[in-house]
Amino acid sequence: MNKKTLLVAFLALALFGCNDDKKQETALLDSITTVHDKIMADDGVIMNKKMQLKGIAAKDNSKKDSVAAYTKTLSDADDVMMNWMNKFNPVFSGKSHQQIMDYLHQQQAELQQENAAFLRSAAGGYQNRERANGN
C-alpha cells in the first residue's frame, strides 16, 4: 500500500470515527433531553396541583396546615428538578469524546434519580391533595 492510500484511509477512518462519536454524543444528549422535557411537562401538573391545594385552604381554614405540608411536598419535587437543571452544562468544547460520554452518562444517571424523586414527590402531593379535598 502506498503512502497516499494509507493517508486517505487514515483520514477517512478519522472522519467517520468522529462522525460516529458525534452521533453517540447526540443520541445520549437527546435521551437526556427527552426525560427532561417529560419532567417539565409534569412540572406544569405540579403547579396546577399546588394551586388546587391553595384553593382548598382558602375555602376551609381548618385544612390550612395540612395543605401547607402538602404544598411543600410538591415544591420539593419542583426543587429537585430545578437543582439538576441548574447544574447541567452541555458545553463540550475542548473535551474528548470519552469525557463527553462520561459526563452525559453521569447526568443521565442523576436525571433518572431526580426523575424518580420528582415522581414520588408529585405522587405524594397528589395523594395529599385528595386527602385535603376529602376524597
C-alpha positions in Angstrom: 0.0 0.0 0.0 1.5 3.3 -0.9 1.6 6.3 1.4 -1.2 8.2 -0.3 -3.6 5.3 0.0 -2.6 4.9 3.6 -3.1 8.6 4.3 -6.5 8.6 2.6 -7.6 5.5 4.6 -6.4 7.1 7.9 -8.2 10.3 7.2 -11.4 8.5 6.2 -11.3 6.4 9.3 -10.7 9.5 11.5 -13.5 11.4 9.7 -16.0 8.6 10.0 -14.9 7.7 13.6 -15.5 11.3 14.7 -18.9 11.3 13.0 -19.8 8.1 14.9 -18.6 9.8 18.1 -20.8 12.8 17.5 -23.8 10.5 16.8 -23.3 8.8 20.1 -23.0 12.1 21.9 -26.1 13.5 20.2 -28.1 10.3 20.9 -27.3 10.4 24.6 -27.9 14.1 24.9 -31.3 13.6 23.1 -32.3 10.9 25.5 -31.5 13.2 28.4 -33.5 16.0 26.8 -36.5 13.7 26.3 -36.6 12.8 30.0 -36.1 16.4 30.9 -38.9 17.5 28.6 -41.3 14.9 30.2 -40.4 16.1 33.6 -41.0 19.8 32.6 -44.5 18.8 31.3 -45.2 17.1 34.6 -44.0 20.2 36.4 -47.0 22.1 34.9 -49.2 19.5 36.5 -47.4 20.0 39.9 -48.0 23.8 39.6 -51.7 23.1 39.0 -51.9 20.8 42.0 -50.3 23.5 44.2 -52.9 26.0 43.0 -55.7 23.5 43.8 -54.3 22.9 47.3 -54.2 26.7 47.9 -57.8 26.9 46.8 -58.8 24.2 49.3 -57.0 26.1 52.1 -58.8 29.3 51.1 -62.2 27.6 51.3 -61.5 25.7 54.5 -59.2 27.3 57.1 -59.1 24.1 59.1 -57.1 22.5 56.3 -54.5 25.3 56.1 -51.7 23.4 57.9 -52.1 20.2 56.1 -52.3 22.0 52.8 -49.1 23.8 53.6 -47.4 20.5 54.2 -48.7 19.0 51.0 -47.8 22.1 49.0 -44.2 21.8 50.4 -44.1 18.2 49.1 -44.9 19.4 45.7 -42.4 22.3 45.9 -39.8 19.8 46.9 -40.5 17.9 43.7 -40.0 21.0 41.7 -36.8 22.0 43.5 -35.3 18.6 42.8 -35.6 19.2 39.1 -34.5 22.8 39.2 -31.4 21.8 41.1 -30.4 19.3 38.4 -31.2 21.8 35.6 -29.0 24.5 37.2 -26.1 22.0 37.4 -26.4 20.6 33.9 -23.9 22.1 31.5 -23.8 20.6 28.0 -20.9 22.8 26.7 -18.3 20.4 25.5 -15.7 22.4 23.6 -12.2 21.2 24.3 -13.4 17.9 25.7 -12.7 14.5 24.4 -15.4 12.1 23.2 -14.8 10.0 26.3 -15.1 13.0 28.6 -18.3 14.0 27.0 -19.8 10.5 27.2 -18.7 10.1 30.8 -20.4 13.4 31.7 -23.6 12.6 29.8 -23.8 9.1 31.4 -23.3 10.7 34.8 -26.0 13.3 34.1 -28.4 10.6 32.7 -28.0 8.6 35.9 -28.6 11.7 38.1 -31.6 12.7 36.0 -33.1 9.2 36.4 -32.7 9.5 40.2 -34.1 13.0 40.1 -37.0 11.9 38.0 -37.8 9.1 40.5 -37.7 11.6 43.4 -39.7 14.0 41.4 -42.4 11.4 40.6 -42.5 10.2 44.3 -43.0 13.8 45.5 -45.6 14.6 42.8 -47.5 11.4 43.6 -47.3 12.2 47.3 -48.6 15.7 46.7 -51.4 14.4 44.6 -52.5 11.9 47.2 -52.3 14.6 49.8 -54.4 16.9 47.7 -57.0 14.2 47.5 -56.9 13.8 51.3 -57.1 17.6 51.9 -60.1 17.7 49.5 -61.8 15.0 51.4 -61.7 12.4 48.6 
